[in-house]
Amino acid sequence: MTVFRICIFLIVATTVIVAEVWLATNPGSVTIFWGDHRIDTSAALFLHVFIIFCLLSAFVYRAWVAAKRMPQQIRHRNFLGKQRRGHEALSASLISLASGNSDDAMRHAKKASALLDSPASAELLAAQAAQLAGDTAKVQETYQSLRQEPETALLGLRGLMNEALRIGNHSEALRLANETYRINPNAEGLWLQRLDLQIKNGLWFDAGETIVEAINRKQLSLKTGNRQHAAILYERACIAERNSEKDLQLSLLNEAVKLEPGFIIATVKLAELLSLEGKVKRADKLVEKLWSKKPHPSLAAAYRSIKSDLDPLMQVKRFEVLASKNPGHFESYLAIAEAAIVAKLWGEARAQLKILLDQSDPTRRVCRLMAEIEEGEFGNIDQSRYWLDRVASAELDEAWLCDNCGSEAPVWQACCKNCGDFDTLLWARPLRVVRLPDNQDPSS
C-alpha cells in the first residue's frame, strides 16, 4: 500500500512539473473584459488562478456538507454510545443474575432497558432478576409488558405460564398454555407442557386431542403416541366406570386395546367387562392372545374371574390351556401352580414350582407358594416357616415401577403417584437395596 501511494505521488508530481515546464516554454496571453475594465494577463497565471478557485470551491462545498450532516452524525454517535453502554449494562445484569445477585441484576437490567429503548432481552433479564428476588408482582408486570407487544407476545405468555407453574396455579398455567398454543402451536415443547397441564387438571379428553395433534404434527412418534393415547382412554374408561356408563367404558377400552394391543391393564378390564356381559369366549380369547406375548399375573387373575364359578379341577385344565399359549414362561408355571393349589393338587403344584426352582433362585412369590404347599399338603409348619423365612432374602418379583423416580406402584396407573409423571410405569424387577452396617465404608 505504501509503495502504491509513493507511485501515485511521483506520477502526480511529474505531471505537475511537466505542465509547469510546458507553460513556461509556451507562454500565452489572456484578455478579460469586465464592464469598462480590461484585464491582460498571462495564460499561466490565469490557469493557476482558475485551479486555486476550483480548489477553494470544493473545500467550501465539503465544509458546507459536513456542517449540514453534523447534527445527524452527533445523534448517531450518541446513539452508538447509548447502545454500547446499554449492552454493557445488559452483560453486567446477566453476570449478576448468574452470580445470584438479584439487586445488581435488576439495577443493570433497568439501565439496559432505558438505554436500549426497552428491548425484550433487558425485560426478560428484569423478570428473571425479580424472580430471583422473590418479587412476584414485578415478574408478572414484566411478562405482561412483553405480552402486549406482537413481537414478544409468545415470550411474555410462556413467562407467565412458567410463573403460574412455579406457584402451583395449574388452571391458570393451562389457560396461558392454550392461549400460547393458538399463537404458535409449533413452539418447542409447548404441546408437552400443555399435555402435562391437561392431565394435572384431569382433562383427559383434551389430553387425548393434544396427543392426536402432536402425532399429526410429527412432534410425537406414532408408537409412543398410540401408547399414551391408550393410557388416556383407559383413564377415561375408569371415570366412565365410576359414573356407571358401561357402554362408554366398553367403547373406550376397546379403542385403547386396539391402539395398544399389549396394554395389560386395559385388556384385563375389557375381559372382565365382556365376561359380565356374557361374552365369555371373546374374553378368553382376548386374555389368551395377550398371554402368548406378555404373560402377567393380572391376566391370570382376569382369566380366573371370567369363569370364577368353575370347579377347581376344571380351572386347572383351563389354566393348562392358557399356559400352552406361552409354554416355558415363568408366569405360565406359576399360573398352573396357583390353580393346582386351589384344587389341592399338591403334587402338580409342587412339580410346576420345582421346574422354576431348578432353573434359578426362587422369587418371593415362589417361596410363599411353597410355604402354602408344605402347610396344605402335609401340615408341616416347620417347613412352611422355612419357606416364609426365605421370602426376605429371595429374589424380588417383577412389579410396576416408575421409570422416572423408581417408586413401586401396587397397580398400573397412567400417572405415578409419587412423582406425578405421565406414562412412566413399567413392568420390571426392582433393584435390591442392601443396607450396609453403620461402621462399614461404602467404598470398600
Secondary structure, DSSP 8 states (H G I E B T S, - for coil): -HHHHHHHHHHHHHHHHHHHHHHHHS--EEEEEETTEEEEEEHHHHHHHHHHHHHHHHHHHHHHHHHHHHHHHHHHHHHHHHHHHHHHHHHHHHHHHHHT-HHHHHHHHHHHHHHTTS-HHHHHHHHHHHHHHT-HHHHHHHHHHHHHSTTTHHHHHHHHHHHHHHTT-HHHHHHHHHHHHHH-TTSTTHHHHHHHHHHHTT-HHHHHHHHHHHHHTTSS-HHHHHHHHHHHHHHHHHHHHHTT-HHHHHHHHHHHHHH-TT-HHHHHHHHHHHHHTT-HHHHHHHHHHHHTT---HHHHHHHHHHTTTS-HHHHHHHHHHHHTTSTT-HHHHHHHHHHHHHTT-HHHHHHHHHHHHHHS--BHHHHHHHHHHHHHHH--HHHHHHHHHHTTTSB---EEEETTT--EESS--SB-TTT--BS-EEEE---------TTS-TT-
